[in-house]
Amino acid sequence: MTRVGGRRSEPRATVAVADDAADDAADDAAAVAAVGLLGPRSLALPPAPGAQGASGPPRETPAAALSAVQHQGSSPAGPGAAAAAGCGAQVARGGVDPRRARPAAAAPAVAGTAPARAALMTTISLALDTPELAQAYEHGSDRQFNHGKLLIAELGVRSGQRVLDVGAGTGRLAAHVAEIVGAEGSVVAIDPLPLRVDIARQKTRANLATAVGRAEDLSAFATKSFDVVYLNSVLHWLNDDQKQRALSEAARVLKPGGKLGFSTGSRERPHQIEPLQRKILAELGKEARGTNAHKLTVDEVRALLERTGFIADTVEIRTFVDHAADVDEIFRQSGAGSFGNHLSQLSPEEKRELRDRLAKELEAWRTPQGIRLERNLIFAIAHTAGN
């Protein structure tokens, strides 16, 4: 390792998730309340999806509005997409501070305006995940888990601390952190993908709570309630506005002097395979969309931290070396890690063509251990101002 610098859901799956959403949300809220981290207005849960309350239809939360906006233009309309959007807000279903609430619906973007350009740039969908992809990630995410442990070590997480894992996936790293903080500490793990949170719930213990939630809306949590917040391989899935809101929310829920850590894809030094994949896609007349679409440079990370009120401790690029048996293993890991977004714009025939061409090119990188691949991540550690 070297250092440089200072999901389309199957209808049957999403419908099942929607049917259980209210029960899961209640369980999530109870678990988070048990570790004492819910905000003062976050305990009340809304009616079940589609139910009518005493005063009319359920009120849409900021997270629900954001989820609905994100799905416009990035996933097909229909019951599956709607269910995924609804489930994406379950962690914030409680009372929302009206002073912090955002409009439930935005006006249509006018072509050529900044919102329109941002909408065109948003190519990541949360509606493509499937039970198979979630299970594949649980059993094939050693890379993310291992560099996540390095991030936790850099943060100096210790016994007795209260920690928030944002974008926890299937909860492997959160369970590791729960062991570190021990019985006197607590960990809350949130992720916007219900199928992955279902797996994470199986790891729940006395000091570990899991819930469906989004990085951009942490209104379920009280201000100054965590010692540490981390996002492991998460920020590159968020567009610029979402990144800004995510880190601003992290700053709000951190105690004075609290620490933030994240790993994210590097724009100035992409993973070794990406230029090769882009070249082949260009030959096919296709764009390399759907994978790490919103990477940053080191300087952009520093600027983002400053804008959101953090004091940067370290921001650096780290290079990791992996080995894959073949291109099919690479595609399986990429599909699971991107919750179905990797190459989602290609037809089956185009995917086969890309796979065959890539397999031939990658043979030049084969070693006795397998196909050697370098990937580069920005590691950032920062803290909030003290008292």
C-alpha positions in Angstrom: 0.0 0.0 0.0 1.4 3.5 -0.9 0.3 6.9 0.1 0.3 10.1 -1.8 -0.7 13.6 -0.6 -1.0 15.0 3.0 -29.5 -0.6 -7.6 -33.4 -2.1 -10.7 -35.1 -4.1 -7.9 -37.2 -7.1 -8.9 -40.9 -6.2 -8.3 -41.4 -9.2 -6.0 -38.5 -8.2 -3.8 -39.4 -4.5 -3.4 -43.0 -5.2 -2.8 -42.1 -7.5 0.0 -39.9 -4.8 1.4 -42.7 -2.3 1.2 -45.1 -4.6 3.0 -42.7 -5.0 5.9 -41.4 -1.4 6.0 -43.6 -0.2 8.8 -42.6 -3.1 11.1 -38.9 -2.7 10.2 -39.1 1.1 10.8 -40.6 0.5 14.2 -37.9 -2.0 15.1 -35.2 0.4 13.8 -36.5 3.3 15.9 -36.7 1.2 19.0 -33.2 -0.1 18.5 -31.8 3.4 17.9 -33.7 4.7 20.9 -32.2 1.9 23.0 -28.8 3.3 22.5 -30.0 6.8 23.3 -29.3 8.6 20.0 -32.7 9.6 18.6 -33.5 13.3 18.3 -36.2 14.7 20.6 -38.8 14.7 17.8 -37.8 11.5 16.0 -39.6 8.8 18.0 -43.1 9.0 16.4 -43.5 6.8 13.3 -45.9 7.6 10.5 -48.7 5.3 9.2 -47.6 2.3 7.1 -46.9 3.1 3.4 -50.1 3.9 1.7 -52.1 4.2 4.9 -54.2 7.3 5.8 -53.7 9.0 9.1 -56.3 10.8 11.2 -55.3 14.0 9.5 -54.9 12.8 6.0 -52.1 11.3 3.9 -48.7 10.6 5.5 -46.5 13.7 5.5 -43.5 13.3 3.2 -40.2 13.7 5.0 -37.2 15.5 3.5 -35.5 12.1 3.0 -38.6 10.8 1.1 -38.6 13.9 -1.1 -35.0 13.6 -1.9 -35.4 9.9 -2.7 -38.2 10.6 -5.0 -36.2 13.4 -6.8 -33.2 11.2 -7.1 -35.2 8.4 -8.8 -36.6 10.7 -11.4 -34.6 10.2 -14.6 -32.4 7.5 -13.1 -34.8 4.6 -12.7 -38.0 3.5 -14.4 -41.3 4.5 -12.9 -43.3 1.7 -11.3 -44.1 -0.1 -8.1 -40.6 -1.4 -7.6 -39.0 2.1 -7.9 -41.6 3.6 -5.7 -41.1 1.0 -3.0 -37.4 1.5 -3.0 -37.9 5.3 -2.8 -40.3 4.9 0.1 -38.1 2.5 2.0 -35.1 4.8 1.6 -36.6 7.3 4.1 -37.5 4.9 6.9 -34.8 6.1 9.3 -36.2 9.6 9.1 -39.9 8.7 9.4 -40.1 10.3 12.9 -40.9 14.0 13.6 -38.8 16.4 11.5 -37.8 19.8 12.8 -39.8 22.2 10.6 -36.9 24.7 10.7 -34.8 22.1 8.9 -37.4 20.7 6.6 -37.1 21.1 2.8 -39.9 21.3 0.3 -41.5 17.9 -0.5 -41.4 18.5 -4.2 -39.2 20.5 -6.5 -40.2 22.4 -9.6 -39.2 20.8 -12.9 -35.7 21.6 -13.9 -35.4 23.9 -17.0 -33.0 22.6 -19.6 -29.6 24.3 -19.4 -30.0 25.4 -15.8 -27.8 24.1 -13.0 -30.5 21.8 -11.6 -31.0 20.3 -15.1 -27.3 19.7 -15.5 -27.1 18.1 -12.1 -30.1 15.8 -12.9 -28.4 14.7 -16.1 -25.2 13.9 -14.2 -27.0 11.8 -11.6 -26.6 8.3 -13.0 -26.7 6.3 -9.7 -29.9 4.5 -8.9 -30.9 2.9 -5.6 -33.6 0.9 -7.3 -31.3 -1.7 -9.0 -30.4 -3.8 -5.9 -31.6 -7.4 -5.6 -31.5 -10.0 -2.9 -28.8 -11.8 -4.9 -26.6 -8.7 -5.2 -27.0 -8.0 -1.5 -26.0 -11.5 -0.6 -23.1 -11.3 -3.0 -21.9 -8.1 -1.3 -22.1 -9.7 2.1 -19.9 -12.6 1.1 -17.6 -10.7 -1.4 -16.9 -7.4 0.2 -13.5 -8.2 1.8 -11.9 -5.3 0.0 -14.3 -2.8 1.5 -14.2 -4.4 4.9 -10.4 -4.5 5.0 -9.8 -0.9 4.0 -12.7 0.1 6.3 -10.8 -1.4 9.2 -7.8 0.7 8.3 -10.1 3.8 8.3 -11.4 2.8 11.8 -7.8 2.5 13.0 -6.9 5.9 11.6 -9.9 7.4 13.5 -8.7 5.9 16.7 -12.1 4.5 17.6 -12.0 3.3 21.2 -14.1 1.8 24.0 -17.1 3.7 25.2 -17.5 5.9 22.1 -20.8 6.5 20.2 -20.3 5.9 16.5 -22.4 6.4 13.4 -21.7 4.3 10.3 -23.2 6.0 7.3 -23.7 3.7 4.3 -23.1 0.6 6.3 -24.1 -1.9 3.6 -24.6 -5.3 5.2 -23.1 -4.2 8.5 -19.8 -6.1 8.5 -17.7 -3.0 9.5 -20.3 -1.8 12.0 -20.2 -5.1 13.8 -16.4 -4.8 13.9 -16.7 -1.3 15.4 -19.3 -2.5 17.9 -16.6 -4.9 19.2 -14.2 -2.1 19.6 -16.5 0.3 21.5 -17.7 -2.5 23.8 -20.7 -2.5 26.1 -20.1 1.1 27.3 -20.2 2.4 23.7 -22.7 2.1 20.9 -22.9 2.0 17.1 -25.7 2.9 14.8 -25.5 1.7 11.2 -27.6 3.2 8.4 -27.9 2.4 4.7 -30.4 3.5 2.0 -30.7 -0.1 0.6 -33.4 -2.0 2.5 -32.1 -5.4 1.3 -28.7 -4.8 2.7 -30.1 -3.5 6.0 -32.0 -6.7 6.3 -28.7 -8.6 6.3 -27.2 -6.0 8.7 -30.0 -6.6 11.1 -28.9 -10.1 11.6 -25.7 -8.7 13.2 -27.6 -6.5 15.7 -26.6 -6.7 19.3 -27.0 -4.8 22.5 -24.7 -2.0 21.4 -25.4 -2.1 17.6 -28.6 -0.7 16.0 -29.3 -0.8 12.3 -31.8 1.3 10.2 -32.6 2.3 6.7 -31.4 5.9 6.2 -29.6 8.3 4.0 -26.4 10.2 4.4 -28.0 13.5 3.4 -30.7 13.4 6.1 -29.7 12.5 9.6 -32.6 14.3 11.2 -33.5 11.1 13.1 -30.4 11.8 15.3 -29.9 14.5 17.9 -27.4 17.2 17.5 -24.0 16.6 19.1 -24.8 12.9 19.8 -21.8 11.0 18.3 -18.1 10.9 18.9 -17.3 9.5 15.5 -19.0 9.4 12.1 -17.6 7.5 9.2 -18.5 6.8 5.6 -16.6 3.8 4.1 -16.6 3.8 0.2 -19.8 5.9 0.2 -19.2 9.5 -1.0 -18.5 8.6 -4.6 -22.1 7.4 -4.9 -23.4 10.9 -4.0 -23.5 13.9 -6.3 -22.0 17.3 -5.2 -25.2 18.6 -3.5 -25.7 15.3 -1.7 -22.0 15.3 -0.5 -22.4 18.8 0.9 -25.5 17.9 2.8 -24.1 14.6 4.0 -21.0 16.2 5.6 -23.0 19.1 6.9 -25.3 16.6 8.7 -22.3 14.7 10.0 -20.9 17.9 11.4 -24.3 18.6 13.1 -24.6 15.2 14.9 -20.9 15.2 16.0 -19.9 16.4 19.4 -17.5 19.3 19.7 -14.1 17.8 18.7 -15.8 14.8 17.2 -14.1 13.0 14.3 -15.1 12.3 10.8 -13.5 9.7 8.5 -14.2 8.5 5.0 -12.7 6.7 2.1 -13.8 7.5 -1.4 -12.8 7.0 -5.0 -10.0 9.3 -6.4 -10.7 11.2 -9.6 -7.1 12.2 -10.2 -6.0 8.5 -9.8 -8.8 6.2 -10.9 -8.7 2.4 -10.3 -6.3 0.8 -12.8 -9.0 -1.1 -14.7 -11.2 2.0 -15.3 -9.2 3.6 -18.2 -9.1 0.2 -20.0 -12.8 -0.3 -19.5 -13.5 3.3 -20.7 -11.4 2.6 -23.9 -13.3 -0.5 -24.8 -16.7 1.1 -24.1 -15.7 4.0 -26.3 -14.9 1.6 -29.1 -18.5 0.2 -28.5 -19.9 3.7 -28.7 -20.9 3.7 -25.0 -20.2 5.8 -21.9 -18.7 4.4 -18.7 -21.6 5.3 -16.5 -22.9 3.7 -13.4 -19.6 3.2 -11.5 -18.2 5.8 -9.1 -19.8 8.6 -11.0 -19.0 11.3 -8.5 -15.3 11.0 -7.5 -13.3 13.8 -6.1 -9.7 15.0 -6.1 -7.7 15.5 -2.9 -8.0 19.3 -3.3 -11.8 19.0 -3.7 -12.0 16.8 -0.6 -10.1 19.5 1.4 -12.4 22.2 0.1 -15.5 20.1 0.9 -14.4 19.6 4.4 -13.7 23.3 4.9 -17.1 24.3 3.5 -18.9 21.9 5.9 -17.2 23.1 9.0 -14.5 20.5 9.4 -10.8 20.8 10.2 -8.8 18.4 8.0 -6.3 16.2 9.7 -5.2 14.0 6.8 -6.3 13.8 3.2 -4.3 11.3 1.1 -4.5 8.8 -1.7 -3.8 5.2 -0.8 -3.2 2.4 -3.4 -4.3 -1.1 -2.8 -3.4 -4.2 -4.8 -6.0 -6.9 -5.4 -6.0 -10.2 -7.4 -9.0 -11.6 -9.3 -9.3 -15.0 -10.8 -10.9 -13.7 -14.0 -13.0 -11.0 -15.5 -16.2 -12.7 -14.3 -15.1 -12.3 -10.7 -14.4 -8.6 -11.4 -17.9 -8.1 -12.8 -19.5 -9.9 -9.9 -17.8 -7.8 -7.4 -18.4 -4.6 -9.3 -22.1 -5.4 -9.7 -22.6 -6.2 -6.0 -20.5 -3.2 -4.8 -22.4 -0.8 -7.0 -25.8 -2.3 -6.0 -26.5 -3.1 -9.7 -25.3 0.1 -11.3 -22.2 -1.2 -12.9 -22.7 -1.3 -16.6 -26.5 -1.1 -16.1 -26.8 1.0 -19.3 -25.6 -1.8 -21.5 -27.7 -4.5 -23.1 -26.8 -8.2 -22.4 -25.1 -8.4 -25.8 -23.0 -5.3 -25.1 -22.0 -6.6 -21.7 -20.8 -9.9 -23.3 -18.8 -8.0 -25.9 -17.2 -5.8 -23.2 -16.5 -8.9 -21.1 -14.8 -10.8 -23.9 -12.7 -7.8 -25.0 -11.7 -7.0 -21.4 -10.8 -10.6 -20.6 -8.3 -10.6 -23.5 -6.7 -7.3 -22.4 -6.5 -8.4 -18.7 -4.5 -11.5 -19.5 -1.5 -9.2 -19.8 -1.9 -8.4 -16.1 -2.1 -12.0 -14.9 0.3 -13.1 -12.2 0.6 -16.4 -10.4 -1.9 -14.9 -7.8 -4.4 -13.9 -10.5 -5.1 -10.8 -12.5 -3.3 -8.0 -10.6 -5.4 -4.8 -10.1 -4.5 -1.6 -8.4 -7.3 0.6 -6.9 -6.9 4.0 -5.4 -8.9 5.6 -2.6 -8.8 9.0 -0.9 -8.7 8.5 2.9 -9.8 11.6 4.9 -9.7 12.2 8.6 -11.1 15.4 10.0 -12.6 16.8 13.2 -15.1 19.5 14.4 -14.0 22.5 16.4 -13.9 21.9 20.2 -15.9 23.6 22.9 
